[in-house]
Every structure is written in C-alpha cells, then in structure tokens.
Amino acid sequence: MTGGTEVALLHVPGRQEHWLRFGQHWSERIIDRRRRTLLFRPGAVFAFIRWASNDHGTIESRIDIARAGELGESVTCLPYIEPGAVSLLRAAGWPKVRQVLNLIDEAERVCGDAADVNPDYWQHVHQRLITGLTPARYSASRHRAWLLRRKLDT
C-alpha cells in the first residue's frame, strides 16, 4: 500500500481486543463483524491499544502512540500496523498503560483531541516511563507553543 498506514482492529469478546484510543482515520474497511482496518494519512498521530487474555486473566496489555509515516520515511515495524509507523511511545503492562491513558485524558482536557498534542510530548512521556520517572503534564502553554511552531512549519 502507498500513501497511508493501515491499522488492523480486532474484537473477540473476553479474549482479544485491538482498538484506537485516539486518531482520525482516512478510511475504514470492514472485514467481518470482529475485524476491520483503518487507513491513516501520512503524518496522522494515533494511539493503538492491544489487550489479550486467557483462562487465567490478562496476558497482554499494550499501547503504542505512533505517527503514520511519510512516503519514503523510515518507520518502525509495529504489530498490526502496515507498513509500520514512526513510534512515539510504547508501553506494556497494565500499570503503565493505565498511566498513559490518564495522561491522554489530561492532554485532551488541555487541547480537546489527543491527536493534536505535540508529538514530542509523547516521546517525552515514553522516555520518562522507561526510566521510571514521572512525565511532565501537557500544559496549555506547551500546546500554544506547539501550535505556533506548526504554523511556522507550514
């Protein structure tokens, strides 16, 4: 596929779920009642959550915040994301996933849509999480600076 990033979503109740926490997709293809794929334009930021369980409880809990790559840009291979994406944040295990979800909620209170958050912020959160430090909160002043920077880039 050219010109986009495809994310495979899945819903098998009580066993396995893949869903988006945020991100605006360009198009959607329904495969069957449990599976669908979403296509993101280059540059779109999204959060993809994967959860799985077995008879003994949760066996996987992950979140990836990624940016759909531009044509010719190097991307990271991520499960269920074709051809890959620019990884901004990766977290595994329910405590870290919950912490990221809380930060997404806070960021949405500041700017309305987490897809509009400065991508550098998600990289900051990732770095702080892997070192065991507390990430800074996303602030209105940080968001204003990002919007001004984005305006200069266009």
Buried (B, 14 or more C-beta within 10 A) or exposed (E): EEEBBBBBBBEEEEEBBBEBBBBBBBEEEEEEEEBBBBBBBBEBBBBBBBBBBEEEEEEEBBBBBBBBBEEEEEBBEBEBBBBBBBBBBBBEEBEBBEBBBEBBEEBBEBBEEBBBBBBEBBBBBBEBBEEEEEBEEBBEEBBEEBEEEEEEEE
